[in-house]
Amino acid sequence: LFVAEFIGSPKMNILPGRLVSAEPAHARIEVSGQVVTASVDARHLPPGAEVKVGIRPEHVHVGADGPGVALDSAVQHVERLGDVTLLYVEVPGADEMLTIRVEGSSSPSAGTGLALRLLPEHLHVFDGAGMACTRTVELPV
């Protein structure tokens, strides 16, 4: 968790969560009132364990439609950087604002509600000691 929080620019988003269940290839975690699935092996943790869920800004999808579980959020600030836009959003239950990287010039204004979709293959899960759960997704080389 320590390394994940400072590697990359912008840094990885971290959300507090609680383990609901764990299977060999995936874990179900309650985050912000929703149950998300992460492609990790968290069987070494008991149900109910507090965890941290990490997702990189470029891996959060915006919009209610499509794969993944949607979390409600509210835009607090928009930073246009030319070919990309950074959205700073608040998610209920999160300790900090999340940073979302979208391609192009995004036009939501402060106060706008957004649905953020989290895909299992992009989620990282850290236990209470900050150690990463083993990822079970095979990423392209």
C-alpha positions as a Markdown table, in Angstrom:
| # | Residue | x | y | z |
|---|---|---|---|---|
| 1 | Leu | 0.0 | 0.0 | 0.0 |
| 2 | Phe | 2.8 | 2.4 | 0.9 |
| 3 | Val | 4.4 | 2.0 | -2.6 |
| 4 | Ala | 1.0 | 2.0 | -4.4 |
| 5 | Glu | 0.2 | 5.4 | -2.9 |
| 6 | Phe | 3.1 | 7.2 | -4.3 |
| 7 | Ile | 4.0 | 5.5 | -7.6 |
| 8 | Gly | 2.4 | 7.0 | -10.6 |
| 9 | Ser | 1.1 | 10.5 | -11.4 |
| 10 | Pro | -1.6 | 11.1 | -10.4 |
| 11 | Lys | -1.3 | 8.6 | -7.5 |
| 12 | Met | -3.5 | 5.5 | -7.0 |
| 13 | Asn | -6.9 | 6.2 | -5.5 |
| 14 | Ile | -7.5 | 4.3 | -2.2 |
| 15 | Leu | -11.0 | 3.5 | -0.9 |
| 16 | Pro | -11.9 | 1.9 | 2.4 |
| 17 | Gly | -13.7 | -1.4 | 2.1 |
| 18 | Arg | -14.9 | -4.5 | 4.0 |
| 19 | Leu | -14.4 | -8.0 | 2.7 |
| 20 | Val | -17.7 | -9.7 | 2.0 |
| 21 | Ser | -16.4 | -13.0 | 0.6 |
| 22 | Ala | -13.4 | -14.5 | -1.1 |
| 23 | Glu | -12.9 | -17.2 | -3.7 |
| 24 | Pro | -9.7 | -18.4 | -5.4 |
| 25 | Ala | -10.1 | -16.0 | -8.4 |
| 26 | His | -12.0 | -13.1 | -6.9 |
| 27 | Ala | -13.1 | -11.2 | -3.8 |
| 28 | Arg | -16.3 | -9.4 | -3.1 |
| 29 | Ile | -15.8 | -6.1 | -1.2 |
| 30 | Glu | -18.3 | -3.6 | 0.2 |
| 31 | Val | -17.2 | -0.1 | -0.9 |
| 32 | Ser | -19.3 | 3.0 | -0.4 |
| 33 | Gly | -22.5 | 1.0 | 0.1 |
| 34 | Gln | -21.9 | -1.1 | -3.1 |
| 35 | Val | -20.4 | -4.6 | -3.4 |
| 36 | Val | -17.6 | -4.7 | -6.0 |
| 37 | Thr | -15.7 | -7.7 | -7.3 |
| 38 | Ala | -11.9 | -7.6 | -7.4 |
| 39 | Ser | -9.7 | -10.1 | -9.3 |
| 40 | Val | -7.6 | -11.0 | -6.3 |
| 41 | Asp | -7.2 | -13.9 | -4.0 |
| 42 | Ala | -8.1 | -12.7 | -0.5 |
| 43 | Arg | -8.9 | -16.1 | 1.1 |
| 44 | His | -6.4 | -15.5 | 3.8 |
| 45 | Leu | -8.6 | -12.7 | 5.2 |
| 46 | Pro | -11.8 | -13.4 | 7.2 |
| 47 | Pro | -15.1 | -12.1 | 6.0 |
| 48 | Gly | -15.7 | -8.6 | 7.5 |
| 49 | Ala | -12.0 | -7.7 | 7.4 |
| 50 | Glu | -11.2 | -4.1 | 6.7 |
| 51 | Val | -9.3 | -3.7 | 3.5 |
| 52 | Lys | -8.2 | -0.9 | 1.2 |
| 53 | Val | -9.2 | -1.0 | -2.5 |
| 54 | Gly | -6.9 | 0.8 | -4.9 |
| 55 | Ile | -7.6 | 1.9 | -8.5 |
| 56 | Arg | -5.4 | 4.0 | -10.8 |
| 57 | Pro | -7.0 | 7.2 | -12.1 |
| 58 | Glu | -6.9 | 6.0 | -15.7 |
| 59 | His | -8.7 | 2.8 | -14.9 |
| 60 | Val | -11.9 | 4.4 | -13.5 |
| 61 | His | -14.7 | 4.5 | -16.1 |
| 62 | Val | -17.2 | 7.3 | -16.0 |
| 63 | Gly | -20.9 | 6.6 | -16.7 |
| 64 | Ala | -23.7 | 4.5 | -15.3 |
| 65 | Asp | -23.9 | 2.1 | -18.3 |
| 66 | Gly | -21.4 | -0.6 | -19.0 |
| 67 | Pro | -19.5 | -3.3 | -17.1 |
| 68 | Gly | -18.5 | -3.0 | -13.5 |
| 69 | Val | -20.2 | -1.7 | -10.4 |
| 70 | Ala | -21.1 | 2.0 | -10.4 |
| 71 | Leu | -20.4 | 4.2 | -7.4 |
| 72 | Asp | -22.0 | 7.6 | -7.0 |
| 73 | Ser | -19.7 | 10.6 | -6.8 |
| 74 | Ala | -19.8 | 14.3 | -7.0 |
| 75 | Val | -17.3 | 16.4 | -9.1 |
| 76 | Gln | -15.4 | 18.9 | -6.9 |
| 77 | His | -12.9 | 20.2 | -9.4 |
| 78 | Val | -12.0 | 19.8 | -13.1 |
| 79 | Glu | -8.4 | 20.2 | -14.3 |
| 80 | Arg | -8.0 | 20.3 | -18.1 |
| 81 | Leu | -4.5 | 19.4 | -19.3 |
| 82 | Gly | -4.9 | 19.5 | -23.1 |
| 83 | Asp | -5.2 | 15.9 | -24.2 |
| 84 | Val | -6.5 | 14.7 | -20.8 |
| 85 | Thr | -8.7 | 16.0 | -18.1 |
| 86 | Leu | -8.4 | 15.2 | -14.4 |
| 87 | Leu | -11.7 | 15.1 | -12.4 |
| 88 | Tyr | -11.5 | 15.4 | -8.6 |
| 89 | Val | -14.5 | 13.7 | -7.1 |
| 90 | Glu | -15.9 | 12.9 | -3.7 |
| 91 | Val | -17.3 | 9.4 | -3.1 |
| 92 | Pro | -19.4 | 8.7 | 0.1 |
| 93 | Gly | -17.2 | 7.0 | 2.7 |
| 94 | Ala | -13.9 | 7.8 | 1.1 |
| 95 | Asp | -11.2 | 9.4 | 3.2 |
| 96 | Glu | -9.9 | 11.5 | 0.3 |
| 97 | Met | -11.1 | 12.9 | -3.0 |
| 98 | Leu | -10.6 | 10.5 | -5.9 |
| 99 | Thr | -8.7 | 11.6 | -9.1 |
| 100 | Ile | -10.2 | 10.3 | -12.4 |
| 101 | Arg | -8.3 | 10.7 | -15.6 |
| 102 | Val | -10.4 | 10.9 | -18.8 |
| 103 | Glu | -9.3 | 11.5 | -22.3 |
| 104 | Gly | -9.9 | 14.8 | -24.0 |
| 105 | Ser | -11.6 | 17.8 | -22.6 |
| 106 | Ser | -14.3 | 16.8 | -20.2 |
| 107 | Ser | -17.0 | 19.2 | -19.4 |
| 108 | Pro | -18.6 | 18.4 | -16.0 |
| 109 | Ser | -18.7 | 21.2 | -13.6 |
| 110 | Ala | -18.3 | 21.3 | -9.8 |
| 111 | Gly | -21.3 | 19.8 | -8.1 |
| 112 | Thr | -22.2 | 17.5 | -11.0 |
| 113 | Gly | -23.0 | 13.9 | -10.0 |
| 114 | Leu | -21.1 | 11.1 | -11.8 |
| 115 | Ala | -21.3 | 7.4 | -11.8 |
| 116 | Leu | -17.8 | 5.8 | -11.5 |
| 117 | Arg | -17.5 | 2.2 | -12.7 |
| 118 | Leu | -15.0 | -0.1 | -11.2 |
| 119 | Leu | -13.9 | -3.2 | -13.2 |
| 120 | Pro | -12.6 | -6.2 | -11.3 |
| 121 | Glu | -9.4 | -6.6 | -13.3 |
| 122 | His | -8.3 | -3.0 | -12.4 |
| 123 | Leu | -8.8 | -3.2 | -8.6 |
| 124 | His | -6.0 | -3.8 | -6.1 |
| 125 | Val | -6.8 | -5.0 | -2.6 |
| 126 | Phe | -4.7 | -4.4 | 0.5 |
| 127 | Asp | -5.1 | -6.0 | 3.9 |
| 128 | Gly | -5.0 | -4.2 | 7.2 |
| 129 | Ala | -1.2 | -4.5 | 7.3 |
| 130 | Gly | -1.0 | -2.8 | 3.9 |
| 131 | Met | 0.1 | -5.9 | 2.0 |
| 132 | Ala | -1.4 | -6.5 | -1.5 |
| 133 | Cys | -3.6 | -9.5 | -2.1 |
| 134 | Thr | -2.4 | -11.6 | -5.0 |
| 135 | Arg | -4.0 | -10.5 | -8.3 |
| 136 | Thr | -5.6 | -13.3 | -10.3 |
| 137 | Val | -6.1 | -11.4 | -13.6 |
| 138 | Glu | -3.7 | -12.1 | -16.4 |
| 139 | Leu | -2.7 | -8.7 | -17.9 |
| 140 | Pro | -1.4 | -8.4 | -21.5 |
| 141 | Val | 2.3 | -8.2 | -21.8 |
